[in-house]
Amino acid sequence: MLNAALNEPEWIPQLSLPTQDDLPCDDGIPMETERHKKQMDLLIYPLESWLNQRGYVGGNMFVYYSLKQVRYQDFKGPDVFVVLGVPRVERKSWVVWEEGKSPDVVIELLSESTATYDKGEKKQIYQDRLKVSEYYWFDPFAPEDWAGFELKGGSYEPILPDERGHLVSQRLELTLVRWSGVYAGVEAIWLRWATLSGEVLPTAQEISDREMRRADAEAKRAKVEAQRANAEAQRAILAEQRIAAEIEARQAAEVEIARLQTLLANK
């Protein structure tokens, strides 16, 4: 059905164009695995925070670029996509003719059932129809299977890893890195966004943990400072007590000397 849709004329009467409210936004098909869902979240949410209001990040959402998709019920969309320079508002699906532009960056998470399609026909659609500037794929269960492509002169050219093994996204001025660690209770090699200097974009949990560690460190520093101040206060009290005792002893000695001098004078 997809091939038939792609071979039909592209012309669409402007008056017949539906909006996202008119189009299907759910096919009822779940993500391939729980790992795929977690990987998608790990790519989307930190990037959303980093972009702030500079763009939109979507995931597992239909992307419409032709009414033929509706006719042939071809409702599939990228696992992760990024569109720069558009408002960050809630959407049911991404409708190119309604938004005025296609995604700038797309990431597909491979699985046994989708790998061939993602590397073949889907890549061709992103290159020829949607003209996505950068396309990446990654297999959550086989992390060595990852690649990136940049659209140059109408064709995708491979993005070669830099000296650190990172894939640099020129559009986002970020890198994609394979990160070994624990996310959402699962230890694995994950695909993550990182700055050009190599610092991964943190998750909300990582930010919370970092703030807790910072608050704990500040509390410990405050406790040490309070203990130091208390020790200094105790030393000051002891010093005052010592000085008072010395004065008292000196005064007592002076009284005793005066008494002895009086006794000697009376003999």
C-alpha positions in Angstrom: 0.0 0.0 0.0 2.9 2.4 0.8 4.4 2.0 -2.7 1.1 2.6 -4.4 0.7 5.8 -2.3 4.2 7.0 -3.2 3.6 6.6 -6.9 0.4 8.7 -7.1 0.5 12.4 -8.0 1.5 14.8 -5.2 -1.1 17.5 -6.0 -3.6 18.0 -3.2 -6.5 20.5 -3.5 -5.9 23.2 -0.9 -9.5 23.4 0.2 -9.5 19.7 1.0 -6.6 19.7 3.4 -7.5 18.4 6.9 -6.1 19.6 10.1 -4.6 17.5 12.9 -8.1 17.4 14.5 -9.4 15.7 11.4 -6.7 13.1 11.1 -6.2 9.8 12.9 -3.6 10.1 15.7 -3.5 6.6 17.1 -3.3 3.2 15.5 -3.5 1.2 18.7 -0.1 -0.4 18.1 2.1 -0.3 21.2 5.9 0.3 21.1 8.0 -2.8 20.2 9.3 -3.3 23.7 9.5 -1.5 27.1 13.2 -0.8 26.3 12.1 1.0 23.1 9.7 3.2 25.2 12.3 4.0 27.7 14.9 4.8 25.0 12.4 7.1 23.3 11.7 8.9 26.6 15.4 9.3 27.3 15.9 11.0 23.9 12.8 13.2 24.1 12.5 14.7 27.6 16.1 15.9 28.2 16.1 17.5 24.7 12.7 19.2 25.4 14.2 20.9 28.4 17.3 21.8 26.6 15.4 23.3 23.6 13.0 25.1 25.9 10.8 27.2 23.5 13.2 27.0 20.5 11.4 24.0 18.9 9.2 21.0 19.2 10.2 17.4 20.1 7.7 14.6 19.2 7.8 10.9 19.7 5.8 7.9 18.2 3.6 10.4 16.6 2.1 10.4 13.1 3.7 12.7 10.6 1.4 13.7 7.6 2.8 15.1 4.4 0.3 13.8 1.9 -3.4 13.0 1.8 -2.5 9.7 0.2 -1.4 8.6 3.6 -5.0 9.0 4.8 -6.3 7.2 1.7 -4.0 4.2 2.1 -4.1 4.4 6.0 -0.3 4.8 6.1 -0.3 6.5 9.5 3.3 5.6 10.7 5.6 8.3 12.1 9.1 8.6 13.5 10.0 7.3 16.9 11.6 10.6 17.7 11.6 13.8 15.7 12.7 17.4 16.2 11.4 20.6 14.5 13.2 23.8 15.1 11.7 27.3 15.2 8.1 26.3 15.9 6.0 26.8 19.1 6.3 24.2 21.8 2.6 23.4 22.1 0.7 20.2 22.4 -0.1 18.4 19.2 -2.0 15.2 18.2 0.1 14.6 15.1 2.5 16.6 12.9 0.8 17.8 9.8 3.3 19.3 7.4 0.9 21.4 5.4 -0.6 22.8 8.6 2.8 23.5 10.4 4.6 24.8 7.3 7.7 22.6 7.6 8.9 19.0 8.0 11.0 17.7 10.9 14.6 18.8 11.0 15.9 15.7 12.7 14.5 12.2 12.9 15.6 9.1 15.0 14.2 5.6 14.4 14.7 2.9 17.0 15.3 -0.3 15.2 13.7 -3.7 16.0 13.7 -7.1 14.2 10.4 -6.2 12.6 11.2 -2.6 11.5 15.0 -2.5 10.8 14.7 -3.3 7.1 11.9 -0.7 6.6 13.6 1.9 8.7 16.9 1.5 6.8 15.3 1.4 3.4 11.9 2.8 2.4 11.5 5.0 5.4 15.0 6.5 5.0 14.0 7.2 1.3 10.8 9.0 2.4 12.8 11.1 4.9 15.3 12.0 2.1 13.0 12.5 -0.9 9.6 13.5 0.5 10.1 15.1 3.9 13.7 16.2 3.2 14.7 15.7 6.8 18.0 17.4 7.4 19.4 14.6 9.6 18.3 11.0 10.0 19.6 8.6 12.7 18.8 5.0 13.7 19.7 3.0 16.7 18.9 -0.5 17.9 18.3 -0.5 21.7 19.2 -4.2 21.9 22.1 -4.1 19.5 23.7 -0.7 20.2 26.5 -1.3 17.7 23.9 -0.9 15.0 23.6 2.9 14.8 24.2 5.4 12.1 23.5 9.0 11.1 22.9 10.7 7.8 23.0 14.4 6.7 21.0 15.7 3.7 23.4 17.2 1.2 22.4 18.1 -2.3 19.2 16.2 -1.9 20.8 12.9 -0.9 21.8 11.5 2.5 25.5 11.2 3.3 26.8 9.3 6.3 27.7 11.3 9.4 31.1 9.8 10.5 31.7 9.5 14.3 34.2 12.1 15.6 37.4 11.2 17.5 35.3 10.4 20.6 32.9 8.2 18.7 30.0 10.7 18.9 27.7 11.6 16.0 27.6 15.4 15.7 24.2 17.0 14.9 24.9 20.2 13.0 21.2 21.2 13.2 21.0 20.9 16.9 24.6 21.7 17.8 24.6 18.6 20.0 26.0 15.1 19.7 24.5 11.6 20.0 26.5 9.3 22.2 26.2 5.7 23.3 26.1 5.9 27.1 26.6 2.9 29.4 24.6 3.2 32.6 21.3 2.8 34.4 18.1 4.5 33.3 14.7 3.8 34.6 16.0 0.8 36.5 17.6 -0.8 33.4 21.4 -1.1 32.9 22.2 -0.9 29.2 23.9 1.0 26.5 21.6 3.9 25.8 21.5 6.5 23.1 21.7 10.0 24.6 22.1 13.6 23.6 25.2 15.4 24.7 26.7 18.8 24.3 29.6 19.4 21.9 31.9 19.2 24.9 30.6 15.8 25.8 28.2 16.4 28.7 25.0 14.4 28.4 21.8 16.3 28.7 20.4 15.3 32.1 17.1 13.6 32.8 14.7 15.1 35.3 15.7 12.4 37.8 19.4 13.2 37.2 18.7 16.9 37.8 16.8 16.0 41.0 19.6 13.7 42.2 22.1 16.4 41.4 20.1 19.0 43.4 19.7 16.6 46.3 23.5 15.9 46.3 24.1 19.7 46.1 21.7 20.4 48.9 23.2 17.5 51.0 26.7 18.9 50.4 25.5 22.4 51.4 23.9 21.0 54.5 27.1 19.2 55.4 29.1 22.4 54.8 26.7 24.4 56.9 26.9 21.8 59.7 30.7 21.9 59.6 30.6 25.7 59.6 28.2 25.6 62.6 30.5 23.2 64.4 33.5 25.4 63.6 31.7 28.5 64.8 30.6 26.7 68.0 34.2 25.5 68.6 35.4 29.1 68.1 32.8 30.3 70.6 33.8 27.7 73.1 37.4 28.7 72.6 36.5 32.3 73.1 34.6 31.5 76.3 37.5 29.4 77.6 39.9 32.3 76.8 37.6 34.7 78.6 37.5 32.4 81.6 41.2 32.0 81.6 41.8 35.7 81.4 39.3 36.3 84.3 41.0 33.6 86.3 44.4 35.2 85.7 43.1 38.6 86.7 41.5 37.1 89.8 44.8 35.3 90.7 46.8 38.5 90.1 44.5 40.5 92.2 44.6 37.9 95.0 48.4 37.9 94.8 48.5 41.7 95.0 46.2 41.6 98.1 48.5 39.0 99.7 51.6 41.0 98.9 50.0 44.1 100.5 49.0 42.1 103.6 52.6 40.8 104.0 54.0 44.3 103.5 51.7 45.6 106.2 52.8 42.8 108.6 56.5 43.6 108.0 55.9 47.3 108.5 54.3 46.8 111.9 57.2 44.8 113.3 
